[in-house]
């Protein structure tokens, strides 16, 4: 009795084309909005300065950012340790345009994204010039 594994057939395995994976990734990235150099998921709504409402749940939003900003290049850390609150900070190691992203959800409600702007270097405070005093004899 010959089984399928024992046959000498050639070309029984067909490799999946890489183009399909690249197309799926491109579709994910192509519909995105870019704000201050940070990419936001398609359908995000602005709710305040540098604050956006994500169209998906927390886990789906994190999955989106795993494909856009890989964890190997963009470090992540949990920023809240409270019941009912999930929050993750994604750092931007390049330091261009934005410092990082905060993704958070409270009480299983809507997911928000905050684009952390670059910290502007504080301008040096000028000391008032002192006028030379009169010499007294």
BALOBA-1460 file (C-alpha; in Angstrom, 3 decimals):
// residues 137
<rec num="1" residu="x" x="0.000" y="0.000" z="0.000"/>
<rec num="2" residu="x" x="1.493" y="3.325" z="-1.094"/>
<rec num="3" residu="x" x="0.620" y="6.456" z="0.692"/>
<rec num="4" residu="x" x="0.670" y="9.940" z="-0.688"/>
<rec num="5" residu="x" x="3.972" y="10.654" z="1.064"/>
<rec num="6" residu="x" x="5.641" y="7.663" z="-0.574"/>
<rec num="7" residu="x" x="4.935" y="8.722" z="-4.155"/>
<rec num="8" residu="x" x="7.546" y="10.308" z="-6.338"/>
<rec num="9" residu="x" x="5.306" y="13.106" z="-7.535"/>
<rec num="10" residu="x" x="6.962" y="16.348" z="-8.293"/>
<rec num="11" residu="x" x="5.449" y="19.766" z="-7.806"/>
<rec num="12" residu="x" x="2.938" y="18.638" z="-5.228"/>
<rec num="13" residu="x" x="3.688" y="21.732" z="-3.140"/>
<rec num="14" residu="x" x="2.810" y="25.130" z="-4.480"/>
<rec num="15" residu="x" x="4.416" y="28.074" z="-2.750"/>
<rec num="16" residu="x" x="2.193" y="30.984" z="-1.906"/>
<rec num="17" residu="x" x="3.136" y="34.151" z="-3.742"/>
<rec num="18" residu="x" x="4.709" y="36.873" z="-1.665"/>
<rec num="19" residu="x" x="2.771" y="39.454" z="-3.660"/>
<rec num="20" residu="x" x="-0.440" y="38.673" z="-1.783"/>
<rec num="21" residu="x" x="1.190" y="39.420" z="1.547"/>
<rec num="22" residu="x" x="2.705" y="42.631" z="0.225"/>
<rec num="23" residu="x" x="-0.631" y="43.692" z="-1.243"/>
<rec num="24" residu="x" x="-2.389" y="43.129" z="2.091"/>
<rec num="25" residu="x" x="0.282" y="45.155" z="3.884"/>
<rec num="26" residu="x" x="0.077" y="47.911" z="1.274"/>
<rec num="27" residu="x" x="-3.725" y="48.121" z="1.631"/>
<rec num="28" residu="x" x="-3.311" y="48.417" z="5.396"/>
<rec num="29" residu="x" x="-0.810" y="51.239" z="5.041"/>
<rec num="30" residu="x" x="-2.309" y="52.980" z="2.002"/>
<rec num="31" residu="x" x="-5.563" y="53.981" z="3.680"/>
<rec num="32" residu="x" x="-3.863" y="55.582" z="6.641"/>
<rec num="33" residu="x" x="-3.716" y="59.220" z="7.608"/>
<rec num="34" residu="x" x="-0.417" y="60.795" z="8.627"/>
<rec num="35" residu="x" x="-0.394" y="63.465" z="11.334"/>
<rec num="36" residu="x" x="2.873" y="65.094" z="12.443"/>
<rec num="37" residu="x" x="4.731" y="62.190" z="10.854"/>
<rec num="38" residu="x" x="2.745" y="59.578" z="12.834"/>
<rec num="39" residu="x" x="0.514" y="57.179" z="10.961"/>
<rec num="40" residu="x" x="-3.089" y="56.770" z="12.138"/>
<rec num="41" residu="x" x="-5.528" y="53.985" z="11.205"/>
<rec num="42" residu="x" x="-7.997" y="54.718" z="8.431"/>
<rec num="43" residu="x" x="-11.204" y="56.153" z="9.872"/>
<rec num="44" residu="x" x="-9.610" y="57.833" z="12.897"/>
<rec num="45" residu="x" x="-11.495" y="60.906" z="14.089"/>
<rec num="46" residu="x" x="-9.882" y="63.960" z="15.616"/>
<rec num="47" residu="x" x="-11.231" y="64.713" z="19.111"/>
<rec num="48" residu="x" x="-8.679" y="67.275" z="20.297"/>
<rec num="49" residu="x" x="-5.213" y="68.607" z="19.704"/>
<rec num="50" residu="x" x="-3.040" y="65.569" z="18.823"/>
<rec num="51" residu="x" x="-5.845" y="63.255" z="20.074"/>
<rec num="52" residu="x" x="-7.753" y="60.825" z="17.864"/>
<rec num="53" residu="x" x="-10.467" y="58.191" z="18.293"/>
<rec num="54" residu="x" x="-9.516" y="54.848" z="16.751"/>
<rec num="55" residu="x" x="-12.180" y="53.083" z="14.687"/>
<rec num="56" residu="x" x="-11.336" y="49.604" z="16.065"/>
<rec num="57" residu="x" x="-10.952" y="47.992" z="19.474"/>
<rec num="58" residu="x" x="-7.737" y="48.120" z="21.521"/>
<rec num="59" residu="x" x="-6.276" y="44.805" z="20.332"/>
<rec num="60" residu="x" x="-7.023" y="45.494" z="16.657"/>
<rec num="61" residu="x" x="-5.428" y="48.934" z="16.982"/>
<rec num="62" residu="x" x="-2.288" y="47.396" z="18.518"/>
<rec num="63" residu="x" x="-2.197" y="44.818" z="15.703"/>
<rec num="64" residu="x" x="-2.378" y="47.660" z="13.184"/>
<rec num="65" residu="x" x="0.565" y="49.403" z="14.843"/>
<rec num="66" residu="x" x="2.552" y="46.134" z="14.942"/>
<rec num="67" residu="x" x="2.448" y="46.115" z="11.134"/>
<rec num="68" residu="x" x="3.148" y="49.847" z="10.767"/>
<rec num="69" residu="x" x="5.718" y="50.276" z="13.555"/>
<rec num="70" residu="x" x="7.405" y="46.906" z="14.274"/>
<rec num="71" residu="x" x="8.234" y="46.274" z="17.927"/>
<rec num="72" residu="x" x="11.851" y="45.484" z="17.025"/>
<rec num="73" residu="x" x="12.392" y="49.061" z="15.806"/>
<rec num="74" residu="x" x="9.805" y="50.969" z="17.851"/>
<rec num="75" residu="x" x="9.968" y="49.991" z="21.543"/>
<rec num="76" residu="x" x="6.723" y="49.644" z="23.472"/>
<rec num="77" residu="x" x="5.975" y="49.852" z="27.152"/>
<rec num="78" residu="x" x="2.857" y="49.635" z="29.272"/>
<rec num="79" residu="x" x="2.179" y="53.023" z="30.869"/>
<rec num="80" residu="x" x="-0.816" y="52.276" z="33.117"/>
<rec num="81" residu="x" x="-1.272" y="49.530" z="35.659"/>
<rec num="82" residu="x" x="-4.873" y="49.936" z="36.819"/>
<rec num="83" residu="x" x="-7.950" y="47.734" z="36.511"/>
<rec num="84" residu="x" x="-10.117" y="48.660" z="33.534"/>
<rec num="85" residu="x" x="-7.440" y="50.762" z="31.852"/>
<rec num="86" residu="x" x="-5.158" y="49.620" z="29.049"/>
<rec num="87" residu="x" x="-2.426" y="51.908" z="27.777"/>
<rec num="88" residu="x" x="0.700" y="51.418" z="25.681"/>
<rec num="89" residu="x" x="3.388" y="53.907" z="24.651"/>
<rec num="90" residu="x" x="5.175" y="53.363" z="21.323"/>
<rec num="91" residu="x" x="8.457" y="55.283" z="21.185"/>
<rec num="92" residu="x" x="9.799" y="56.868" z="18.012"/>
<rec num="93" residu="x" x="13.557" y="56.232" z="18.146"/>
<rec num="94" residu="x" x="14.239" y="58.408" z="15.100"/>
<rec num="95" residu="x" x="13.073" y="61.493" z="16.977"/>
<rec num="96" residu="x" x="11.671" y="63.020" z="13.796"/>
<rec num="97" residu="x" x="8.312" y="64.814" z="13.792"/>
<rec num="98" residu="x" x="6.865" y="63.105" z="16.900"/>
<rec num="99" residu="x" x="8.192" y="61.617" z="20.118"/>
<rec num="100" residu="x" x="5.827" y="58.645" z="20.247"/>
<rec num="101" residu="x" x="2.241" y="57.417" z="20.388"/>
<rec num="102" residu="x" x="0.042" y="56.651" z="23.382"/>
<rec num="103" residu="x" x="-2.766" y="54.185" z="22.704"/>
<rec num="104" residu="x" x="-5.246" y="53.783" z="25.517"/>
<rec num="105" residu="x" x="-8.694" y="52.458" z="26.409"/>
<rec num="106" residu="x" x="-10.613" y="52.995" z="29.659"/>
<rec num="107" residu="x" x="-13.508" y="50.827" z="30.882"/>
<rec num="108" residu="x" x="-13.816" y="48.931" z="27.557"/>
<rec num="109" residu="x" x="-15.063" y="52.045" z="25.817"/>
<rec num="110" residu="x" x="-13.476" y="53.845" z="22.903"/>
<rec num="111" residu="x" x="-9.822" y="53.621" z="22.007"/>
<rec num="112" residu="x" x="-7.870" y="56.871" z="21.827"/>
<rec num="113" residu="x" x="-4.542" y="57.659" z="20.220"/>
<rec num="114" residu="x" x="-2.401" y="60.552" z="21.392"/>
<rec num="115" residu="x" x="0.459" y="61.702" z="19.179"/>
<rec num="116" residu="x" x="3.160" y="62.863" z="21.606"/>
<rec num="117" residu="x" x="4.747" y="65.943" z="20.012"/>
<rec num="118" residu="x" x="8.456" y="66.627" z="20.148"/>
<rec num="119" residu="x" x="9.536" y="68.560" z="23.190"/>
<rec num="120" residu="x" x="10.715" y="71.936" z="22.079"/>
<rec num="121" residu="x" x="13.975" y="72.981" z="23.666"/>
<rec num="122" residu="x" x="13.187" y="75.759" z="26.120"/>
<rec num="123" residu="x" x="14.554" y="79.114" z="25.074"/>
<rec num="124" residu="x" x="17.250" y="80.372" z="27.387"/>
<rec num="125" residu="x" x="15.948" y="83.064" z="29.664"/>
<rec num="126" residu="x" x="17.805" y="86.313" z="29.150"/>
<rec num="127" residu="x" x="18.998" y="87.964" z="32.280"/>
<rec num="128" residu="x" x="18.205" y="91.640" z="32.422"/>
<rec num="129" residu="x" x="21.227" y="93.619" z="31.578"/>
<rec num="130" residu="x" x="22.617" y="95.400" z="34.573"/>
<rec num="131" residu="x" x="23.500" y="99.003" z="34.027"/>
<rec num="132" residu="x" x="26.864" y="100.040" z="35.252"/>
<rec num="133" residu="x" x="26.500" y="102.030" z="38.418"/>
<rec num="134" residu="x" x="28.065" y="105.386" z="39.165"/>
<rec num="135" residu="x" x="31.318" y="105.465" z="40.900"/>
<rec num="136" residu="x" x="31.261" y="107.400" z="44.096"/>
<rec num="137" residu="x" x="34.262" y="108.962" z="45.709"/>
